[in-house]
Amino acid sequence: MFLAEFNQVAPAQLKTLLKNCVHIPAWAEKIISERPYSSKAAFLEYAENLSQMWTWQEIEAALATHPKIGERQAKNQLNAKEQHFSNQEQAGISSDEKTQQALLQGNLDYEQKFGFIFLIKASGLSREEILKNLHERLQNDLATEKIIVHEQLAAIALLRLSQELQA
């Protein structure tokens, strides 16, 4: 979508577009209410600034709709656009059995320790980098991990948003 179109299209269509980036309705509503934007850069800066204000409750709700890294079944519950984003972002993850098993076990260990899914902006990362990050982050305390998850969710949302919007 072009920025000029984004500035003029009906809010319902934009809510869908923004939901595909991250399931945080208040973020989408604020972005929509501040239209028009003068440039893609100004728009993305505003969206990023808003993402810094997400509450942990909003983040947890968004995590509940986010696919687990490397898990194919979770992707089946996404709409076509979300599946497209997820496939692009996780393109570096090998589908071999060893990797799948390591990710499955890591995801289970992470969820058991923290109570929410492991989230990482996987775009451009290899399976080795993702697994290394997963194992390193399992050493964090809950407060540290909440900060990292917030940063990762915002990075994913902004990446998706920048891919959706053309200057």
ChimeraX attribute file (.defattr): number of C-alpha atoms within 10 A of each C-alpha:
attribute: neighborCount
match mode: 1-to-1
recipient: residues
	/A:1	12
	/A:2	11
	/A:3	18
	/A:4	16
	/A:5	12
	/A:6	19
	/A:7	16
	/A:8	12
	/A:9	13
	/A:10	11
	/A:11	15
	/A:12	9
	/A:13	10
	/A:14	18
	/A:15	19
	/A:16	15
	/A:17	20
	/A:18	21
	/A:19	17
	/A:20	21
	/A:21	24
	/A:22	24
	/A:23	22
	/A:24	23
	/A:25	15
	/A:26	12
	/A:27	20
	/A:28	21
	/A:29	14
	/A:30	13
	/A:31	20
	/A:32	21
	/A:33	9
	/A:34	11
	/A:35	12
	/A:36	15
	/A:37	17
	/A:38	12
	/A:39	13
	/A:40	16
	/A:41	12
	/A:42	11
	/A:43	20
	/A:44	18
	/A:45	13
	/A:46	15
	/A:47	19
	/A:48	16
	/A:49	12
	/A:50	16
	/A:51	20
	/A:52	11
	/A:53	11
	/A:54	15
	/A:55	11
	/A:56	13
	/A:57	10
	/A:58	16
	/A:59	19
	/A:60	19
	/A:61	12
	/A:62	16
	/A:63	20
	/A:64	12
	/A:65	14
	/A:66	21
	/A:67	21
	/A:68	20
	/A:69	24
	/A:70	25
	/A:71	14
	/A:72	13
	/A:73	10
	/A:74	14
	/A:75	20
	/A:76	12
	/A:77	13
	/A:78	16
	/A:79	10
	/A:80	12
	/A:81	13
	/A:82	21
	/A:83	17
	/A:84	12
	/A:85	18
	/A:86	22
	/A:87	16
	/A:88	13
	/A:89	20
	/A:90	20
	/A:91	17
	/A:92	17
	/A:93	23
	/A:94	14
	/A:95	14
	/A:96	8
	/A:97	9
	/A:98	10
	/A:99	16
	/A:100	18
	/A:101	13
	/A:102	14
	/A:103	22
	/A:104	16
	/A:105	12
	/A:106	18
	/A:107	24
	/A:108	15
	/A:109	17
	/A:110	20
	/A:111	14
	/A:112	11
	/A:113	15
	/A:114	16
	/A:115	12
	/A:116	16
	/A:117	21
	/A:118	25
	/A:119	23
	/A:120	22
	/A:121	19
	/A:122	21
	/A:123	17
	/A:124	13
	/A:125	16
	/A:126	15
	/A:127	21
	/A:128	13
	/A:129	14
	/A:130	21
	/A:131	18
	/A:132	11
	/A:133	13
	/A:134	19
	/A:135	15
	/A:136	10
	/A:137	16
	/A:138	18
	/A:139	12
	/A:140	14
	/A:141	11
	/A:142	14
	/A:143	9
	/A:144	11
	/A:145	17
	/A:146	17
	/A:147	11
	/A:148	16
	/A:149	21
	/A:150	21
	/A:151	17
	/A:152	17
	/A:153	21
	/A:154	23
	/A:155	16
	/A:156	21
	/A:157	23
	/A:158	19
	/A:159	17
	/A:160	20
	/A:161	20
	/A:162	16
	/A:163	12
	/A:164	15
	/A:165	17
	/A:166	14
	/A:167	11
